[in-house]
C-alpha cells in the first residue's frame, strides 16, 4: 500500500491552528494588547526634545545627550522627566523613568479644563483656556505633548515668552497643577455645592400626555 503523504495533513493542521508558530505568537501578542481594561492602565511616553552637548577633551570631543520625556495615562496623571546620558537611548530611558516616578494628578473637567489659567516658569509663559466639545487641542508641539498625556481633548492654549522646551513643558505642567474644580473650592470654603437649574424658556408650556 502506498503511504499517504503527511505534508497535506500537516499544513491543514497548521491552518486550523492559525498558522505556524511564529504567526501564532504574533496573533496571541496582538490579542493580549487589545484586551479590554488594559489600555486604561498603560502609560503613553513621548519624547519632546533631545539636546546634544559637546565637551572638548584631549582626544577630541565627548558628546552628551539629554532627553525631555513626557509620560501620562490620559486620565489626569502626567509626569515630566529630563534624562541625561552618553547615548540617546539611555537618555530617553532615564527620562522615562524619572517621568514615571514624578507623575502627578491634575483636576480636569471631562476632556477639558474647568477654568482659564496662566502660568510662567523661567522665561516661558503658557495660557490655557477651556474649549467647547469638538474644538480639539489648539497648541504647539511642546504644549500639546503635555496636554495629550494628561487626557485633554478640547482646549485652547498660547505659548508666550521663551521657546525653551524644558521651560515650556514645566510651565504647562504648573498651569495644570493650579487647576481646581468648583466642588473643591466650595469644600475648602465650607460651602454646599448647589446644582444650577437649566433656565426655562418663557412662554412655553410643558406638553401633557
Phi, psi and omega in degrees: 000140179282137180285143178281127181297138183271352183294319182295318181293322180294318179296321179296320178296320178295321179295319180294330180274357177102015178111189180285178186299320182294317178293323178300321182294316180295323179295318179293323178294320178295324178293322180293324180289334183262012178293140180292142178095346180271331182296324181289338181269346182280152179253137176266135182238131181223131178273119183273316187206141176235124181245143178240129178240147183238140177237125182277121179239183184296321182275355182144223180247142177245120185264146175225141184241145175231134183237129177262116187240138177244130181234138178201163179255005180060026177223026176106002178241133183211151179214153182232137179218143178243107182259141181233136180196174179280346178235154182294317182297319179293323179295319178294319180295317179293322177296321177295321178294318178296320180295321179292324180285341183250025180289139181231160180259140179239155181270118180241157176243085186073241179251018176224188181256154185288333183203171179285146182212145178231135183217153179223141175220114185065233177267358181268141179226134184229133177244127180239137179226141176291153181228159179286159181300137180093358181288319183091188179262108177263094185199164175282180184295319184288312180293324181298324181300319180288319182293319178293322179294329179283340179105013179279144180232336180231105183198149175249139181214159177213126178263124182241156175080224186293148177258011178300124187298319181296317180290324179293318179296317180290327176293321178295317178295321177296323178293320179293326180288338180275000179285142177222140177279159180297323180295322180292322179294316179296320181293323179292329179270359180075024181256161180263134181283125180251140179279132179274121180282146179288127181295141180270144179284126181292143177087004180249122180263139180294143181286138180253143181280000000 
